[in-house]
Amino acid sequence: MPDQSPSERLKPGVSSPPGVAAPGAALPPATQPMVKIVIALLALLLFAFLGARWGIRTWRGDSHKLGQPQIEVPAAAPDPDSLLPRATDTAPRIAGVEELAEPWSSKEFFIHNGNDGEFARAVIVRIPGTSASRPSGYWAFLRTAPTGSCLLEYVSDLEKLRKAYGYKKADHPMVGNPCSHAVYDPLKVKVVKRPREIWERGAIVQGLDLRPPLGVELQVENGQILAIRAEALR
């Protein structure tokens, strides 16, 4: 075979070495299925990878939500004092007679204090054996003690009167001073000079307090109980 020059060996039409496809030549038919399988596997792996990343993100988001549950904060309960009636000069009503129909029933309210003009706590009590249509059927008093800074309490629990106050004779509700342990009887009256003599309900039956609780003047009109004014300490 005649020797060829290098330039002749590189001319088109010269066959490539065995097993090597010439540039631009199509793949042999036997290798085409393998290429398709490899491409399909790569696509499947890519799909699986992307799906795994999406699943991890979703799980983290759900875990974050579960880790921080929404807490429902209950609404604050209303202040009990805000529900009590406040007797003023223009609106003195504190209760209807039906609210105090039972003997010894009671109700708290607020009224302008004659001492300083501020609202003061008070209690009205239904006196048994009296007319519900007359002011004398009730007794209202300021919870502020005549002396000291304690708040008097209306005690309907007879066992408390016997144990906490040591008043063994208790057979009906009383008013007590938790600081001095004095006990006032709503059925008894005492003469008080201020500046003239006047009968005050709630005489002291135990203890050394100076006088009965400060009273509240009442009126009853058309089935409504009105608190007119509070007694001022003189």
Secondary structure, DSSP 8 states (H G I E B T S, - for coil): -----HHHHTSTT----TT---TT----TTTHHHHHHHHHHHHHHHHHHHHHHHHHHHHHHHHHHHHS-----------GGGGS-EE-SS--EEEEGGGG-STT-EEEEEEE-TTTSSEEEEEEEE-TTS-TTSGGGEEEEESB-SSSS-B-EEE--HHHHHHTS--TT--S-EEE-TTT--EEEEEEEEEEESSSEEEEEEEEEES--SS---BEEEEEETTEEEEEEE----
